[in-house]
Amino acid sequence: MIGSAFNDQITGDLDINHLIGGEGSDTLDGGAGADTLDGGAGDDVYIDPFGDTVIDVSGFDTIRTSRNFTLAEGLAIENLVALNPAGSAGLHLIGNSLDNTLIGTRGADHLDGRGGRDVLIGGLGDDSYVLDSADDAVKEVGSGGFDTVLVSTSYALSADAEIELLSLQDPTSKASFNLSGSSSANAITGGAGNDVIKGYNGDDVLKAGSDFDQVYGGAGNDTIFGGSGTDRLYGEGGRDIFVFDASPLKVNIDRIYKYNPKEDTIWLDNDVFAKLGKGSFTAPKKAKSGMFVKGVKAKDSSDRIIYDDKTGSLYFDRDGTGSAAKVKIAILEKKLKLTYHDFFVV
């Protein structure tokens, strides 16, 4: 079947068809057989070409699919789009090295642009996006679902991106990444390298990895995890929470900047810091008044948290005036008006 110089719509049958679109912007649907679809010149559309051979050397072309689909390398197709964008069944759509646009459904889609400067568009479901370039763009149609962006490069979400999780494809990577959030609430997680993690205006959960990281909370009420490396943590605006859930070691002493005792708090994980009492992340418990002391050492057996306001050093002492030595866990600014109200057990 051969089309004209106009915009043709050509549909095959159950046999093996050879459809040629011609010069216009054509729509080719081969049907059930192992067909050959040749759009020719123009911006062509191919419908569900499973088992078909697609020939297209020009134009800005699209495959519309009802099933999971991967664009083959060497195939000159730019767009990969769900045949039924309003459908609830999610799709796995994978691009090639061209600049692709991938458009999913209202279900839980997995969109991976591969090479090129790609645009990935999800819907209302719990979508996941895989990005390998800082030039890739993610767009959400509607504000639904728990959406995840996985990157293998430094990446900044657009200010209006409604993405819940920004993380690395390989969290064990020792490469260094810059990861930045959007104006909505984001969870951002670093890896094993020297990462820079930045929240924005949302109430973010920011987790440093296992090396020397810099974490900036932004304007929201942020929760910042220092991780297991020696990190620099900046709460900035809002009521921020600094979480210590890694074993206190000399290579694991975080420095907290711009801590505001009137607004910010420090949470200590009782799985790591023993003898602090009960508490959990869902039900944090304020430290007892007798657990906190200012100075260079514990003054009685109940002291667990020691703040040296002359140096800014913060210590944990598991037995107060007992035989166990205090352990430095963080460095804050000097002469802060810290009290036991600043500390919670989780």
Secondary structure, 3 states (H helix, E strand, C coil): CECCCCCCEEECCCCCCEEECCCCCCEEECCCCCCEEECCCCCCEEECCCCCEEECCCCCCEEEECCCEECCCCCCCCEEEECCCCCCCCCEEECCCCCCEEECCCCCCEEECCCCCCEEEECCCCCEEEECCCCCEEEECCCCCCCEEEECCCEECCCCCCCCEEEECCCCCCCCCEEECCCCCCEEECCCCCCEEECCCCCCEEECCCCCCEEECCCCCCEEECCCCCCEEECCCCCCEEEECCCCCCCCCEEEECCCCCCCEEEECCCCCCCCCCCCCCCCEECCHHHEEECCCCCCCCCCEEEECCCCEEEECCCCCCCCCCEEEEECCCCCCCCHHHEEEC
